[in-house]
Amino acid sequence: MHHETSPGRADGEAMPSATSTTKIVIKPVHLDKRGQNYSVSLEAKTLIAKTRNPTADACRRLIALGLSGRLEVWDDERAFPRMIIPDISKAAKLTVAESATQSPRIVPYQPFHSSVFATEAAI
């Protein structure tokens, strides 16, 4: 697994190019009543330990790390990517939502606000 880069950082580390491809590996880690949980790795290091939405959550984490461009999502079962995301930045703005009455669908991502948790803790 590697990240194609182009020269440019002051510390000598290469910066991702506009056409770079980032490769992540997802692995199922736990099945609970809400569904399958996955871990996400980048260059053999854990990026996300547990998530039900590995691709979208990984895109947001990669953006936070300063990465952009194309994303390939791999697993340990296939000899090819299970998914290719052309633009990490665009995918980071989306998520998968489902409920007891609605099947999974792609929707705009809305982060949780810490005030929601503070209100619940006060109750």
Contacts in CASP RR format, 6 or more apart in sequence:
PFRMAT RR
TARGET T0000
AUTHOR 0000-0000-0000
METHOD contacts of the structure
MODEL  1
MHHETSPGRADGEAMPSATSTTKIVIKPVHLDKRGQNYSVSLEAKTLIAK
TRNPTADACRRLIALGLSGRLEVWDDERAFPRMIIPDISKAAKLTVAESA
TQSPRIVPYQPFHSSVFATEAAI
1 23 0 8 1.000
1 25 0 8 1.000
1 42 0 8 1.000
1 43 0 8 1.000
1 44 0 8 1.000
1 74 0 8 1.000
2 23 0 8 1.000
2 43 0 8 1.000
3 16 0 8 1.000
3 20 0 8 1.000
3 21 0 8 1.000
3 22 0 8 1.000
3 23 0 8 1.000
3 42 0 8 1.000
3 43 0 8 1.000
3 67 0 8 1.000
4 16 0 8 1.000
4 17 0 8 1.000
4 19 0 8 1.000
4 20 0 8 1.000
4 21 0 8 1.000
5 14 0 8 1.000
5 15 0 8 1.000
5 16 0 8 1.000
5 17 0 8 1.000
5 20 0 8 1.000
6 14 0 8 1.000
6 15 0 8 1.000
6 16 0 8 1.000
6 17 0 8 1.000
6 20 0 8 1.000
7 14 0 8 1.000
7 15 0 8 1.000
8 14 0 8 1.000
8 15 0 8 1.000
9 15 0 8 1.000
16 22 0 8 1.000
16 66 0 8 1.000
16 67 0 8 1.000
16 68 0 8 1.000
16 69 0 8 1.000
18 68 0 8 1.000
18 69 0 8 1.000
19 69 0 8 1.000
19 70 0 8 1.000
20 67 0 8 1.000
20 68 0 8 1.000
20 69 0 8 1.000
20 70 0 8 1.000
21 69 0 8 1.000
21 70 0 8 1.000
21 71 0 8 1.000
21 72 0 8 1.000
22 42 0 8 1.000
22 62 0 8 1.000
22 67 0 8 1.000
22 69 0 8 1.000
22 70 0 8 1.000
22 71 0 8 1.000
22 72 0 8 1.000
22 88 0 8 1.000
23 42 0 8 1.000
23 71 0 8 1.000
23 72 0 8 1.000
23 74 0 8 1.000
23 81 0 8 1.000
24 40 0 8 1.000
24 41 0 8 1.000
24 42 0 8 1.000
24 47 0 8 1.000
24 54 0 8 1.000
24 58 0 8 1.000
24 62 0 8 1.000
24 71 0 8 1.000
24 72 0 8 1.000
24 73 0 8 1.000
24 74 0 8 1.000
25 40 0 8 1.000
25 41 0 8 1.000
25 74 0 8 1.000
25 75 0 8 1.000
25 76 0 8 1.000
26 38 0 8 1.000
26 39 0 8 1.000
26 40 0 8 1.000
26 41 0 8 1.000
26 54 0 8 1.000
26 55 0 8 1.000
26 58 0 8 1.000
26 73 0 8 1.000
26 74 0 8 1.000
26 75 0 8 1.000
26 82 0 8 1.000
27 38 0 8 1.000
27 39 0 8 1.000
27 41 0 8 1.000
27 75 0 8 1.000
27 76 0 8 1.000
28 36 0 8 1.000
28 37 0 8 1.000
28 38 0 8 1.000
29 37 0 8 1.000
29 38 0 8 1.000
29 39 0 8 1.000
29 49 0 8 1.000
29 50 0 8 1.000
30 36 0 8 1.000
30 37 0 8 1.000
30 50 0 8 1.000
31 37 0 8 1.000
34 52 0 8 1.000
35 52 0 8 1.000
36 52 0 8 1.000
37 50 0 8 1.000
37 51 0 8 1.000
37 52 0 8 1.000
38 48 0 8 1.000
38 50 0 8 1.000
38 51 0 8 1.000
38 52 0 8 1.000
38 54 0 8 1.000
39 46 0 8 1.000
39 48 0 8 1.000
39 49 0 8 1.000
39 50 0 8 1.000
39 51 0 8 1.000
39 54 0 8 1.000
40 46 0 8 1.000
40 47 0 8 1.000
40 48 0 8 1.000
40 51 0 8 1.000
40 54 0 8 1.000
40 57 0 8 1.000
40 58 0 8 1.000
40 61 0 8 1.000
41 47 0 8 1.000
42 58 0 8 1.000
42 62 0 8 1.000
47 58 0 8 1.000
47 61 0 8 1.000
47 62 0 8 1.000
48 54 0 8 1.000
48 57 0 8 1.000
48 58 0 8 1.000
48 61 0 8 1.000
51 57 0 8 1.000
51 58 0 8 1.000
53 95 0 8 1.000
53 96 0 8 1.000
54 73 0 8 1.000
55 71 0 8 1.000
55 73 0 8 1.000
55 83 0 8 1.000
55 85 0 8 1.000
55 91 0 8 1.000
56 91 0 8 1.000
56 92 0 8 1.000
56 94 0 8 1.000
56 95 0 8 1.000
56 96 0 8 1.000
56 109 0 8 1.000
58 71 0 8 1.000
58 73 0 8 1.000
59 71 0 8 1.000
59 85 0 8 1.000
59 88 0 8 1.000
59 89 0 8 1.000
59 91 0 8 1.000
59 92 0 8 1.000
60 92 0 8 1.000
60 109 0 8 1.000
62 68 0 8 1.000
62 71 0 8 1.000
62 88 0 8 1.000
62 92 0 8 1.000
63 88 0 8 1.000
63 89 0 8 1.000
63 92 0 8 1.000
67 88 0 8 1.000
68 87 0 8 1.000
68 88 0 8 1.000
68 89 0 8 1.000
69 86 0 8 1.000
69 87 0 8 1.000
69 88 0 8 1.000
69 89 0 8 1.000
70 84 0 8 1.000
70 85 0 8 1.000
70 86 0 8 1.000
70 87 0 8 1.000
70 88 0 8 1.000
71 84 0 8 1.000
71 85 0 8 1.000
71 88 0 8 1.000
71 91 0 8 1.000
72 81 0 8 1.000
72 83 0 8 1.000
72 84 0 8 1.000
72 85 0 8 1.000
73 81 0 8 1.000
73 82 0 8 1.000
73 83 0 8 1.000
73 84 0 8 1.000
73 85 0 8 1.000
74 81 0 8 1.000
74 82 0 8 1.000
75 82 0 8 1.000
85 91 0 8 1.000
92 109 0 8 1.000
93 108 0 8 1.000
93 109 0 8 1.000
94 106 0 8 1.000
94 107 0 8 1.000
94 108 0 8 1.000
94 109 0 8 1.000
95 106 0 8 1.000
95 107 0 8 1.000
95 108 0 8 1.000
95 109 0 8 1.000
96 104 0 8 1.000
96 105 0 8 1.000
96 106 0 8 1.000
96 107 0 8 1.000
97 104 0 8 1.000
97 105 0 8 1.000
97 107 0 8 1.000
98 104 0 8 1.000
98 105 0 8 1.000
END
